Amino acid sequence: MVPADLPDRFWPFADAFVAGVKLVIDRPRGSAHPRFPQITYPLDYGYLDGTRAIDGDGVDVWRGSLGAGRVTGVVASLDLTKRDGELKLLLDCTAAEMDLINDFHNQAEWVAGVLITRPAGV
């Protein structure tokens, strides 16, 4: 059973998670994917230095244009080629930017993602 206050707790927790941590952009907007050069990144993509995701690397982050320092959504992704699943944080993304990110994570037959957006007022 999901606690009723989970959404209210998760989003401020996510903001605290990214606060004060260095964001490293290793794949700038418009750059090619390292394994699939036909795929380009629609926004800046990188990771949070000093954090660890399920793959042992830093937690992945997409950075949008809002500049408020808030996590505006997350993408839960599954990759059949790597056989892994990850949670990607969406930092300062508009609704249109989140749609671009969601499309990015669903453009190939071997990957799938689901976008979870931060509710208004939380």
Order of alpha helices (4+ residues) and beta strands (2+ residues): alpha-beta-beta-beta-beta-beta-alpha-beta
